[in-house]
Amino acid sequence: MNRIKVLVVDDSAMMRKAVRQILETDPDIEVIGTARDGEDALRKDQELHPDVITLDINMPVMDGLTSLTLLLEQHPEVQVVMVSSLTQEGAITTFEAMELGAFDYVAKPSGTVSSNLHVVGRELIAKVKGAAQQKRRRRRTAPGSTRPAPAVKKSVPIGENRETSFRKVVVIGVSTGGPGTLMEILPQLPANLDAALIVVQHMPPTFTASFAKRLDDYCPLSFREAKAGDKLARGEGMVAPGGYHLVLKKNALRDDVMVRLTSQPEKSLFIPSVDVTMNSVLDLFGRRTVGVLLTGMGSDGAEAMVRIRQAGGITIAEDRSTAVVFGMPREAIERGGAEIVAPSYNIAKEIVKAVNRI
């Protein structure tokens, strides 16, 4: 197989060096050039024809969003992975970039401190490889047209007149490649879904609120970032906040279910953990649980998917053909935890069917 050709774009020479060193630890990746700003990136893209570009957001001369738009106009087949700062502003800009056509993002652990980028080296490599795989599959939509149509405004504002006495919960676990995959799936779910919905996306703490807002804007279902004490409600979705595990607590007196946020277990590889949340939902809802495991590295969620299926719940895993990283869903499938295996574009239909089956 040909090596993946990558162009690294960043205004910091130290960051360009760090990203190059990280990527070149993988024998399947070749860094064919670097660029110091957006204008330089456009020139290098024309000259080198990379498969993937890693693109800094905050740059002089030409910023990342402007660069992204021009790069995709100039080279529609190229895939772009944004490199973002861990700030609220950085999160908003990152999701704007993804709406414009960026494949995914990797967050800088400490602003622009290049040495800390090595902490997310595995994630960066996985996302570059996932971007190259997506390029080979052929882009599903044209550059600049990846933004889904905004959802029809909800007739009942979130939190008002909600049905908090319900019987079914859908839990979706996802990691690398998740934002784009979720934006393909969740807008297809109906506003009257007969279940509460929880999304556990491995994401930094400063990113989950912006991501939940993005989902709320484009999905018929209402979405919000979960907070301690929030009540689950039928036909509403919540995103587990970065930095905490989301677990559920039953309030027997009021017959509702509340969110509890915890740092335990501390030794989880991912916080929030898909396994922790799925197990908590299963403990309360048993066979009325629908577990969904999508693209991501590792095995988070696979063990809980097995438990859900053994308890009589319904489990759905993303098929290899569409998974950006076929790690988490593969683990669930190989362990026998996936009753249904489907490509991402059919997952929403399978969720609706599963909810109606219960």
C-alpha positions as CSV (number, residue, x, y, z in Angstrom):
1,M,0.0,0.0,0.0
2,N,1.2,3.5,-0.8
3,R,2.2,5.6,2.2
4,I,-0.1,8.4,3.2
5,K,1.3,11.8,2.1
6,V,0.8,14.5,4.7
7,L,1.4,18.3,4.6
8,V,1.8,19.8,8.1
9,V,0.6,23.5,8.4
10,D,1.4,25.5,11.5
11,D,2.9,28.9,12.2
12,S,5.2,27.5,14.9
13,A,8.4,25.9,13.7
14,M,8.5,23.8,16.9
15,M,5.0,22.6,16.4
16,R,5.7,21.7,12.7
17,K,8.7,19.7,13.9
18,A,6.7,18.0,16.7
19,V,3.9,17.0,14.4
20,R,6.3,15.7,11.8
21,Q,8.2,13.6,14.3
22,I,4.9,12.1,15.7
23,L,3.6,11.2,12.2
24,E,6.9,9.8,11.0
25,T,6.9,7.2,13.8
26,D,4.3,5.4,11.7
27,P,5.7,3.6,8.7
28,D,2.4,4.1,6.7
29,I,2.8,7.9,6.9
30,E,5.2,10.2,5.0
31,V,5.3,13.9,5.8
32,I,6.0,15.4,2.3
33,G,6.2,19.0,3.4
34,T,5.4,21.7,5.9
35,A,3.9,25.2,5.6
36,R,4.1,28.2,8.0
37,D,0.7,29.8,7.2
38,G,-2.4,29.5,5.0
39,E,-1.0,31.1,2.0
40,D,2.1,28.9,2.2
41,A,-0.2,25.9,2.6
42,L,-2.1,26.7,-0.7
43,R,1.2,26.9,-2.5
44,K,2.5,23.6,-1.0
45,D,-0.8,21.9,-1.7
46,Q,-0.6,22.7,-5.4
47,E,3.0,21.6,-5.6
48,L,2.9,18.4,-3.5
49,H,-0.7,17.1,-3.8
50,P,-0.9,15.6,-0.3
51,D,-3.6,13.1,0.8
52,V,-4.0,14.7,4.2
53,I,-3.3,18.2,5.6
54,T,-2.9,18.9,9.3
55,L,-4.0,22.5,9.7
56,D,-3.5,24.8,12.6
57,I,-6.5,27.1,13.3
58,N,-4.7,30.2,14.7
59,M,-2.2,31.5,12.2
60,P,-1.1,34.9,10.9
61,V,-1.4,36.0,7.2
62,M,-4.3,33.6,6.7
63,D,-6.3,31.9,9.5
64,G,-7.2,28.2,9.5
65,L,-10.9,28.6,8.5
66,T,-10.0,30.8,5.5
67,S,-7.2,28.4,4.6
68,L,-9.5,25.4,4.9
69,T,-12.2,26.9,2.6
70,L,-9.6,27.7,-0.1
71,L,-7.8,24.4,0.2
72,L,-11.0,22.4,-0.4
73,E,-11.9,24.6,-3.3
74,Q,-8.4,24.1,-4.8
75,H,-8.1,20.4,-3.9
76,P,-11.5,18.9,-3.2
77,E,-10.2,15.4,-2.6
78,V,-7.8,16.4,0.2
79,Q,-8.7,15.6,3.7
80,V,-8.0,18.1,6.5
81,V,-7.4,17.4,10.2
82,M,-7.6,20.6,12.3
83,V,-5.2,21.2,15.1
84,S,-7.1,23.1,17.8
85,S,-6.3,24.9,21.1
86,L,-8.2,23.7,24.2
87,T,-10.2,26.8,24.7
88,Q,-13.9,27.5,24.3
89,E,-13.2,29.8,21.3
90,G,-11.0,27.0,19.9
91,A,-13.9,24.5,20.2
92,I,-16.4,26.8,18.4
93,T,-13.9,27.4,15.6
94,T,-13.1,23.7,15.3
95,F,-16.8,22.7,14.8
96,E,-17.1,25.6,12.3
97,A,-14.2,24.0,10.4
98,M,-15.9,20.6,10.5
99,E,-19.1,22.1,9.1
100,L,-17.0,23.6,6.3
101,G,-15.6,20.2,5.4
102,A,-12.7,19.4,7.7
103,F,-12.5,15.6,8.4
104,D,-11.8,15.8,12.1
105,Y,-9.7,17.6,14.7
106,V,-7.0,16.9,17.3
107,A,-6.8,19.1,20.3
108,K,-3.5,20.6,21.6
109,P,-3.3,19.5,25.2
110,S,-1.8,22.8,26.5
111,G,-2.5,25.6,24.0
112,T,0.4,25.9,21.7
113,V,3.1,24.2,23.8
114,S,4.5,21.8,21.2
115,S,6.1,19.3,23.5
116,N,2.7,18.4,24.9
117,L,1.4,17.4,21.5
118,H,3.2,14.0,22.0
119,V,0.5,13.2,24.6
120,V,-2.0,12.9,21.7
121,G,0.3,11.3,19.2
122,R,-1.7,8.1,18.9
123,E,-4.9,10.1,18.3
124,L,-3.2,12.3,15.7
125,I,-1.9,9.2,13.8
126,A,-5.3,7.5,14.0
127,K,-7.1,10.5,12.6
128,V,-4.6,11.0,9.8
129,K,-5.1,7.4,8.8
130,G,-8.8,7.7,9.1
131,A,-8.8,10.8,6.9
132,A,-6.7,8.9,4.3
133,Q,-9.2,6.0,4.4
134,Q,-12.1,8.4,3.9
135,K,-10.3,9.9,0.9
136,R,-10.0,6.5,-0.7
137,R,-13.7,5.8,-0.1
138,R,-14.6,9.0,-1.9
139,R,-16.0,12.1,-0.2
140,R,-19.7,11.6,0.5
141,T,-20.6,15.3,0.0
142,A,-19.0,18.2,-1.8
143,P,-16.6,20.5,0.1
144,G,-18.4,23.3,1.9
145,S,-21.8,21.4,1.8
146,T,-21.2,19.0,4.7
147,R,-23.3,21.1,7.1
148,P,-26.7,19.4,7.6
149,A,-29.8,21.5,7.3
150,P,-30.8,23.1,10.6
151,A,-33.5,21.2,12.4
152,V,-37.0,22.6,12.6
153,K,-37.2,24.6,15.9
154,K,-38.6,22.5,18.8
155,S,-42.1,23.4,19.7
156,V,-41.4,22.8,23.4
157,P,-38.2,24.4,24.7
158,I,-35.9,21.9,26.3
159,G,-36.6,21.5,30.0
160,E,-40.3,22.5,29.8
161,N,-43.3,20.1,30.0
162,R,-40.9,17.1,29.6
163,E,-41.9,13.6,30.0
164,T,-39.5,12.4,32.7
165,S,-41.3,9.1,33.3
166,F,-40.1,6.9,30.5
167,R,-39.0,3.3,29.9
168,K,-36.2,3.2,27.3
169,V,-32.7,4.7,27.0
170,V,-30.3,4.7,24.0
171,V,-26.6,5.1,24.9
172,I,-24.2,5.9,22.0
173,G,-20.4,5.5,22.6
174,V,-17.9,7.0,20.1
175,S,-14.4,8.3,20.0
176,T,-12.0,9.0,17.1
177,G,-13.9,10.3,14.1
178,G,-17.0,10.7,16.2
179,P,-18.2,14.3,15.6
180,G,-18.6,13.8,11.8
181,T,-20.2,10.3,12.3
182,L,-22.6,11.6,14.9
183,M,-23.6,14.5,12.6
184,E,-24.4,11.9,10.0
185,I,-26.6,9.8,12.3
186,L,-28.3,12.0,14.9
187,P,-30.1,14.5,12.6
188,Q,-31.9,11.5,11.2
189,L,-33.5,10.6,14.5
190,P,-37.1,11.8,14.9
191,A,-38.1,14.4,17.5
192,N,-40.6,11.9,19.0
193,L,-38.1,9.2,19.6
194,D,-39.6,7.0,22.3
195,A,-36.5,7.0,24.5
196,A,-34.0,9.2,26.3
197,L,-30.6,9.5,24.5
198,I,-27.1,9.8,26.0
199,V,-24.0,10.4,23.9
200,V,-20.6,9.6,25.3
201,Q,-18.0,11.1,23.0
202,H,-14.4,11.1,24.0
203,M,-13.8,14.8,23.9
204,P,-11.9,17.5,26.0
205,P,-13.9,19.3,28.7
206,T,-14.0,22.6,26.9
207,F,-15.4,21.0,23.7
208,T,-18.5,19.1,24.9
209,A,-20.8,22.2,25.5
210,S,-20.1,23.5,22.0
211,F,-20.6,20.1,20.5
212,A,-23.9,19.7,22.3
213,K,-25.0,23.1,21.1
214,R,-24.1,22.1,17.5
215,L,-26.2,18.9,17.8
216,D,-29.1,20.9,19.2
217,D,-29.0,23.2,16.3
218,Y,-29.1,20.5,13.6
219,C,-31.1,17.7,15.2
220,P,-34.9,17.3,15.6
221,L,-34.1,16.0,19.1
222,S,-33.1,18.6,21.7
223,F,-29.6,18.2,23.0
224,R,-27.6,19.7,25.9
225,E,-24.4,19.0,27.8
226,A,-25.3,17.0,30.8
227,K,-25.0,18.6,34.2
228,A,-25.3,17.0,37.7
229,G,-28.9,16.8,38.7
230,D,-30.3,16.9,35.1
231,K,-33.3,14.6,34.5
232,L,-33.4,12.3,31.6
233,A,-36.5,12.8,29.4
234,R,-38.2,11.0,26.6
235,G,-37.3,12.5,23.2
236,E,-34.3,14.5,24.5
237,G,-30.5,13.9,24.2
238,M,-27.6,14.8,26.4
239,V,-23.8,14.7,25.8
240,A,-21.6,13.5,28.6
241,P,-19.3,16.3,29.7
242,G,-15.6,15.9,29.1
243,G,-13.6,15.2,32.3
244,Y,-16.4,13.3,34.1
245,H,-18.1,10.0,34.0
246,L,-21.9,10.2,33.5
247,V,-23.9,7.8,35.7
248,L,-27.6,7.6,36.5
249,K,-29.5,7.7,39.8
250,K,-33.1,6.7,40.2
251,N,-35.4,9.0,42.3
252,A,-38.0,6.5,43.5
253,L,-40.2,9.2,45.1
254,R,-40.6,11.3,41.9
255,D,-40.2,8.4,39.4
256,D,-37.5,10.1,37.5
257,V,-33.9,9.5,36.7
258,M,-31.1,12.0,37.4
259,V,-27.6,12.5,36.1
260,R,-24.7,12.2,38.5
261,L,-21.2,13.2,37.4
262,T,-18.2,11.5,39.0
263,S,-14.5,11.1,38.6
264,Q,-14.6,7.5,39.7
265,P,-13.1,5.2,38.5
266,E,-10.0,7.4,38.2
267,K,-8.0,4.9,36.3
268,S,-10.3,4.8,33.3
269,L,-8.4,5.2,30.0
270,F,-11.1,7.6,28.9
271,I,-13.1,10.1,30.9
272,P,-16.0,10.1,30.1
273,S,-16.0,6.3,29.7
274,V,-18.5,4.6,27.5
275,D,-18.4,1.4,29.6
276,V,-19.1,3.3,32.8
277,T,-22.2,5.1,31.4
278,M,-23.6,2.0,29.6
279,N,-23.2,-0.1,32.7
280,S,-25.0,2.5,34.8
281,V,-27.9,2.7,32.3
282,L,-28.1,-1.1,32.1
283,D,-28.3,-1.4,35.9
284,L,-31.4,0.8,35.9
285,F,-33.1,-0.1,32.7
286,G,-32.0,-3.6,32.0
287,R,-33.4,-5.0,28.7
288,R,-34.9,-1.6,27.9
289,T,-31.4,-0.4,27.1
290,V,-30.1,0.2,23.5
291,G,-26.3,0.3,23.2
292,V,-24.7,1.7,20.2
293,L,-20.9,1.7,19.6
294,L,-19.4,3.7,16.8
295,T,-15.9,4.6,15.4
296,G,-13.0,4.8,17.9
297,M,-9.7,3.5,19.1
298,G,-9.4,0.8,21.7
299,S,-12.2,-1.2,23.4
300,D,-14.2,1.3,25.5
301,G,-17.8,0.2,25.5
302,A,-17.2,-3.3,24.2
303,E,-17.6,-5.0,27.6
304,A,-20.8,-3.1,28.4
305,M,-22.2,-4.0,25.0
306,V,-21.8,-7.7,25.9
307,R,-23.6,-7.1,29.2
308,I,-26.4,-5.3,27.5
309,R,-26.9,-8.0,25.0
310,Q,-26.8,-10.7,27.6
311,A,-29.4,-8.9,29.6
312,G,-31.8,-8.8,26.7
313,G,-31.2,-5.3,25.5
314,I,-30.4,-4.4,21.9
315,T,-26.9,-3.6,20.7
316,I,-25.8,-2.0,17.5
317,A,-22.2,-1.6,16.2
318,E,-20.9,0.4,13.3
319,D,-19.7,-1.7,10.3
320,R,-16.0,-1.6,9.2
321,S,-17.0,-0.2,5.8
322,T,-17.8,3.3,7.3
323,A,-15.9,3.3,10.7
324,V,-13.1,5.9,10.7
325,V,-11.3,3.7,13.2
326,F,-12.6,0.2,13.5
327,G,-11.4,-0.4,17.0
328,M,-14.3,0.0,19.5
329,P,-17.0,-1.5,17.2
330,R,-14.7,-4.4,16.2
331,E,-14.1,-5.3,19.9
332,A,-17.8,-5.4,20.5
333,I,-18.4,-7.6,17.5
334,E,-15.6,-10.0,18.2
335,R,-16.7,-10.4,21.8
336,G,-20.3,-11.1,20.8
337,G,-21.7,-7.8,22.0
338,A,-23.2,-6.6,18.7
339,E,-26.6,-8.0,17.8
340,I,-26.7,-5.6,14.8
341,V,-23.8,-4.4,12.6
342,A,-24.6,-1.6,10.2
343,P,-22.9,1.2,8.3
344,S,-23.2,4.6,9.8
345,Y,-25.8,5.8,7.2
346,N,-28.1,3.0,8.5
347,I,-27.5,3.4,12.2
348,A,-30.3,5.9,12.8
349,K,-32.9,3.6,11.2
350,E,-31.6,0.7,13.4
351,I,-31.9,2.8,16.5
352,V,-35.5,3.7,15.7
353,K,-36.3,0.0,15.0
354,A,-34.6,-1.1,18.2
355,V,-36.5,1.4,20.3
356,N,-39.8,0.3,18.7
357,R,-38.9,-3.4,19.4
358,I,-38.5,-2.9,23.1
